[in-house]
Amino acid sequence: MTTTMTTTLTPSQHPAHARSGAEKIARGTLQEAGELAVLSDASGATRHRYALVIAFDSEEALRQAVTHHRCAYRDGQHVQELTHG
């Protein structure tokens, strides 16, 4: 399986610019696992043989996960089907 994902973070979204205050754990859904190709304007394509694809319900939830280096997730439907045959 190969999945292509493009993510662009502005400087204010980068983990080095973490905001002070209470740290939240963003919630995501594990959608897929396997080989992943990540495309970015800065570095082009980078392939990862072992990767997880986690989807968030909002851009804010994604920002929280990146900013705080924390994420909790639940298995998506496809992952449940793969693990429970």
Legacy VTK file of the C-alpha trace (Angstrom):
# vtk DataFile Version 3.0
C-alpha trace
ASCII
DATASET POLYDATA
POINTS 85 float
0.000 0.000 0.000
1.287 3.452 -0.870
-0.426 6.576 0.399
0.482 10.106 -0.600
-0.078 12.909 1.889
0.777 16.578 1.616
1.054 18.695 4.756
2.302 22.259 4.904
2.885 23.881 8.289
3.270 27.608 8.673
6.042 28.784 11.031
3.492 29.373 13.815
2.321 25.732 13.534
5.809 24.264 13.941
6.530 22.472 17.262
9.357 24.913 18.040
6.709 27.624 18.394
4.690 25.807 21.057
2.214 27.998 22.894
2.273 28.197 26.659
-0.695 27.068 28.708
-2.480 23.812 29.338
-1.363 21.012 27.060
-4.180 19.179 25.275
-4.056 15.735 23.762
-5.411 15.861 20.228
-7.645 12.961 19.156
-7.157 11.329 15.772
-8.268 8.230 13.890
-5.738 5.671 12.684
-6.782 5.308 9.047
-4.031 3.197 7.527
-0.619 1.694 8.158
2.107 0.725 5.723
4.344 2.478 3.222
3.856 6.223 2.960
5.137 8.890 0.559
5.101 12.402 2.025
5.268 15.345 -0.382
6.390 18.792 0.715
7.371 21.980 -1.074
10.633 22.130 0.884
11.981 18.594 0.443
9.929 16.933 -2.296
8.942 13.293 -1.834
10.144 11.266 1.141
9.180 7.603 1.413
8.629 5.841 4.732
8.351 2.057 4.671
6.690 1.787 8.094
4.206 4.564 8.757
0.809 5.329 10.241
-1.760 7.663 8.708
-3.709 9.459 11.425
-6.582 11.748 10.419
-7.926 14.580 12.570
-11.427 16.047 12.632
-10.112 19.592 12.351
-7.033 21.607 11.478
-6.932 22.808 15.098
-6.704 19.211 16.381
-3.810 18.588 13.970
-2.067 21.746 15.178
-2.447 20.644 18.805
-0.921 17.239 18.061
2.041 18.783 16.228
2.572 21.611 18.706
2.443 19.441 21.812
3.978 16.283 20.298
1.001 14.342 21.689
-1.812 12.419 20.071
-4.257 9.745 21.150
-5.961 7.735 18.428
-8.595 5.106 17.808
-8.544 2.533 15.027
-10.439 3.496 11.881
-12.821 1.046 10.180
-10.210 -0.236 7.710
-7.652 -0.870 10.456
-10.263 -2.697 12.562
-11.053 -4.934 9.580
-7.364 -5.705 9.043
-6.685 -6.574 12.682
-9.863 -8.549 13.339
-9.967 -10.349 9.995
LINES 1 86
85 0 1 2 3 4 5 6 7 8 9 10 11 12 13 14 15 16 17 18 19 20 21 22 23 24 25 26 27 28 29 30 31 32 33 34 35 36 37 38 39 40 41 42 43 44 45 46 47 48 49 50 51 52 53 54 55 56 57 58 59 60 61 62 63 64 65 66 67 68 69 70 71 72 73 74 75 76 77 78 79 80 81 82 83 84
